Amino acid sequence: MTCLFDYTPTAPDWRLAWEEMDREYPWIRDMEGCAQDPEYHAEGDVWVHTRMVVEELLALDAWRALPAEDRRVLFAAAVLHDVAKPECSRLEDGRIRTRGHSRRGAILARGILWEQSAPFALRERVAGLIGVHQLPYYFIDRPDLERQAIESSYRARADHLAILAEADVRGRVCADQQRLLDNVALFREQMGELGSYQSPQAFASDHARVLYFLEEGRRQDTPAFFRPKSEVVLMSGLPGAGKDHYVKTRLSDREMISLDELRVEMDVKPGDEQGEVIQRAKGRARELLRAGLPFVWNATNIGRMQRGPLLELFVAYQAHVRIVYVEPPHHLLFAQNRQRSSPVPEGVIRRFLSRWEVPDLREAHAVEFVVREEG
């Protein structure tokens, strides 16, 4: 399958290969015929809008002036920015709503590009842009404007997000188009003033950053004294990614809390309710944290909802937290899983893919990526 990045138009003609893409990608056909609320999208269905957005993006001088790699990222983000609308669309009180399509779209885009063997770093930049692509429209009206700015700076470059948002606004027919364009301009201005326009917001220390994202209402400049009592390594990755191998070869001197081993011990299958397994694991973690002993928490931890409570627990005991994220190529993951002594059913892995969120520095003192790419 051709990687979406390879369809990025280039000078001098900037040709868009719509027909070739339509034949190759089934998710395009899901967007075709997916209706939108005419108040915000009088231009037509999701795919009509998407094509308009991409065409507007290519016409922007700001996009054409970017390095080739950045153009590829923004092109893919524009094509995929509403990929989750068919799944998220609901008719409520006579109106078409698509709540959650940004977050869901980031997850879907990650899976699509992973299956296409897209480079990890570029893929994650696309997912980050999609996850916050609506922010510039409403940013200026948010009561938590500064927090939104700081958080989004760890997900996407604001200057690139503004280019995508401008194309998204221009690629639609709506009564408030000029207001939205004005909001995008204000987003550019505010992000520049906050110092988060081209890079993540700086913090005085890693611990100050961790506490900022853990504690609602905490200021960015609040001091954070930290003398760690232990270190916890939190493994993250899809089933079969190679987490066990990493632990055995790099962290064999530490105690490991393994949810897989606990499931075997407790006779709980991967697809069953995991509450008792997790509670037993947390009980052992508290013992180690109180004793100040370093350890590894080895589980999939594939979504922020799974990692968040663990981070809170570890930080509460003054532990330094390092997330190690492991990822192999698409075809290798399924092959490795089949070779395990207790393979995870592929249907379960597919369910993991539906909540797949790669960790970032909002979640830990340090994040290590162990990514094996094609070639």
RAHU-V612928 format. One record per helix or strand. SS is the DSSP state (hx for helix, st for strand). FROM is the first residue (numbers start at 0). TO is the last residue. Records with the same first field share a line. If there is no record, write none. Layout:
SS: FROM-TO ; FROM-TO
This chain:
hx: 3-6 ; 17-23 ; 25-30 ; 45-58 ; 60-63 ; 67-79 ; 84-87 ; 100-114 ; 119-130 ; 134-140 ; 144-152 ; 157-169 ; 176-193 ; 205-213 ; 242-249 ; 258-265 ; 274-290 ; 303-315 ; 329-338 ; 345-352
st: 89-91 ; 94-96 ; 229-235 ; 254-257 ; 294-297 ; 318-326 ; 365-370
